[in-house]
Amino acid sequence: MQEVALREGEDFIKLGQMMKKAGIVSSGLDAKFLIQDGQVQVNGQVDSRRGRKLYEGDQVTFEGRTFVVVK
């Protein structure tokens, strides 16, 4: 499981931004397509919202890799 840290002073990160920060995608457009295609899970459930807010402890799974949001 890989950790993705929130920016200092922020309480959440949007799903598309988190995917870019984790190196899963190189652009927001790439993230949009993967999310809309149902290839991304948030806390074990498929989520099709690129703007989904992720908070500390949320887990994102893509292609068998899991990322956890940390402060």
C-alpha atoms as one frame of an Amber mdcrd trajectory, in Angstrom:
protein
   0.000   0.000   0.000   1.383   3.378  -0.996   0.725   6.587   0.907  -0.336
   9.855  -0.696  -0.012  12.847   1.631  -2.449  15.716   1.793  -0.969  19.175
   1.370  -0.223  20.958   4.605  -3.329  22.719   5.891  -5.737  20.811   3.605
  -8.341  18.354   4.831  -9.074  16.620   1.509  -7.814  16.005  -2.024  -9.966
  15.330  -5.066  -9.741  11.888  -6.637  -8.315  13.095  -9.959  -5.684  15.195
  -8.182  -4.741  12.279  -5.957  -4.252  10.030  -8.986  -1.878  12.581 -10.517
   0.016  13.047  -7.251   0.395   9.270  -6.841   1.771   8.939 -10.362  -1.123
   6.784 -11.565  -1.814   9.212 -14.429   0.063  12.097 -16.005  -2.945  14.342
 -16.597  -6.382  15.093 -15.257  -7.855  13.999 -18.578  -6.327  10.534 -18.182
  -7.760  10.339 -14.672 -11.185  11.405 -15.936 -11.347   8.571 -18.473 -10.171
   5.877 -16.035 -12.619   7.038 -13.371 -15.555   7.274 -15.807 -14.736   3.800
 -17.156 -15.189   2.367 -13.650 -11.555   1.313 -13.296 -11.012   3.091  -9.972
 -12.330   2.060  -6.565 -12.599   4.255  -3.503 -12.849   2.364  -0.207 -13.746
  -0.824  -2.091 -16.502   0.717  -4.250 -16.340   1.890  -7.868 -16.676   5.673
  -7.940 -17.210   7.597 -11.174 -16.741  11.100  -9.738 -13.384  12.690 -10.558
 -14.149  15.428  -8.024 -14.799  12.944  -5.213 -13.237  14.350  -2.053 -10.802
  12.004  -0.330  -9.985  12.409   3.333  -7.308  10.931   5.574  -7.651   7.148
   5.642  -9.519   6.829   2.321  -8.149   4.126   0.040  -8.007   4.199  -3.756
  -7.445   1.009  -5.752  -6.409   0.883  -9.407  -5.066  -2.148 -11.288  -4.494
  -4.077  -8.065  -2.506  -1.277  -6.422  -3.880   0.454  -3.337  -3.094   3.995
  -2.248  -4.061   5.482   1.106  -4.525   9.181   1.861  -2.480  10.358   4.845
  -1.931  13.718   6.561
